[in-house]
Amino acid sequence: MSCGIKKSEQLKSNYLRDGFNQLSVTQRKIIQKRLAARNLYKYGIDGKYGPGTQGALLTFNKKFMRNLNLSKKSSVSRLLGKI
């Protein structure tokens, strides 16, 4: 892959982004608020997927979900449902 990104990391990022973006704006904002309440997200609550949201989701996954394999769509759904 170009830019030195592993295919599995790219898949993980794509599934996470796509899963988040498939939610309604209201649901996305709720997730961002919940991540902010845990001091994982420190940006504007706008419902948009960016580096801050991605970082907070990955940190939540690592801290609270035992590092689910986010290159699986079912794991992304599970993660988003637990926040």
GUFI-839465 format. One record per residue (C-alpha): residue number from 1; y, x, z. Coordinates in pm, 1 decimal. Layout:
// residues N
[site NUM,[Y,X,Z]] ...
//
This chain:
// residues 83
[site 1,[0.0,0.0,0.0]] [site 2,[354.0,110.6,-53.0]] [site 3,[582.0,217.8,231.2]] [site 4,[283.4,328.3,437.9]] [site 5,[209.5,-22.6,565.0]] [site 6,[-158.6,-95.5,616.9]] [site 7,[-291.1,-404.6,444.8]] [site 8,[-412.3,-549.7,777.1]] [site 9,[-65.2,-504.7,930.8]] [site 10,[95.3,-668.8,629.1]] [site 11,[-147.0,-962.9,650.4]] [site 12,[-78.4,-998.3,1021.0]] [site 13,[295.2,-1006.5,956.6]] [site 14,[259.9,-1253.5,667.9]] [site 15,[32.6,-1492.3,860.1]] [site 16,[259.3,-1480.8,1162.7]] [site 17,[572.3,-1540.3,954.5]] [site 18,[408.8,-1816.0,751.0]] [site 19,[262.1,-1987.2,1056.2]] [site 20,[597.2,-1981.4,1234.9]] [site 21,[787.1,-2103.8,929.5]] [site 22,[545.8,-2394.1,876.5]] [site 23,[662.4,-2541.5,1206.9]] [site 24,[961.7,-2772.6,1217.2]] [site 25,[1299.8,-2618.3,1299.9]] [site 26,[1285.8,-2793.5,1637.4]] [site 27,[942.2,-2646.7,1715.1]] [site 28,[1059.4,-2299.3,1610.1]] [site 29,[1363.3,-2323.2,1835.4]] [site 30,[1144.8,-2433.8,2126.5]] [site 31,[923.2,-2128.7,2074.9]] [site 32,[1226.8,-1900.7,2067.1]] [site 33,[1361.3,-2061.9,2387.8]] [site 34,[1026.5,-2015.7,2560.8]] [site 35,[1009.0,-1652.5,2449.7]] [site 36,[1366.3,-1601.9,2574.4]] [site 37,[1273.9,-1756.3,2910.5]] [site 38,[1010.5,-1480.7,2943.8]] [site 39,[1270.1,-1217.7,2848.7]] [site 40,[1083.7,-1141.1,2525.3]] [site 41,[1351.4,-1273.7,2288.8]] [site 42,[1717.3,-1181.7,2325.0]] [site 43,[1875.9,-1320.8,2009.9]] [site 44,[2025.8,-1648.2,1894.8]] [site 45,[1807.1,-1957.7,1909.6]] [site 46,[1823.6,-2045.1,1542.0]] [site 47,[1463.5,-2123.5,1446.9]] [site 48,[1463.2,-1841.4,1193.0]] [site 49,[1191.7,-1577.5,1162.2]] [site 50,[1332.6,-1228.5,1177.1]] [site 51,[1260.5,-896.1,1345.2]] [site 52,[1353.1,-1032.2,1690.6]] [site 53,[1122.1,-1330.9,1660.9]] [site 54,[841.1,-1120.7,1518.6]] [site 55,[872.6,-863.4,1796.1]] [site 56,[875.8,-1131.3,2065.1]] [site 57,[568.5,-1303.2,1918.1]] [site 58,[378.8,-974.4,1896.7]] [site 59,[474.0,-885.7,2254.6]] [site 60,[365.7,-1231.7,2377.0]] [site 61,[37.3,-1184.9,2193.8]] [site 62,[-23.1,-848.6,2354.8]] [site 63,[81.7,-951.5,2708.8]] [site 64,[-61.1,-1301.1,2733.9]] [site 65,[-319.0,-1351.8,2459.0]] [site 66,[-526.1,-1034.3,2490.1]] [site 67,[-400.2,-913.6,2154.9]] [site 68,[-550.2,-1176.2,1926.1]] [site 69,[-631.8,-1062.0,1573.4]] [site 70,[-328.9,-1200.3,1392.3]] [site 71,[-475.5,-1124.2,1052.5]] [site 72,[-665.5,-1451.9,1105.0]] [site 73,[-476.9,-1775.3,1047.5]] [site 74,[-668.2,-1946.2,1329.6]] [site 75,[-548.8,-1681.6,1575.9]] [site 76,[-188.5,-1724.9,1464.4]] [site 77,[-221.6,-2100.4,1519.6]] [site 78,[-367.9,-2037.9,1863.0]] [site 79,[-85.7,-1800.3,1954.7]] [site 80,[188.2,-2036.6,1841.8]] [site 81,[22.2,-2324.4,2025.7]] [site 82,[17.4,-2134.7,2355.7]] [site 83,[385.7,-2047.0,2365.8]] 
//
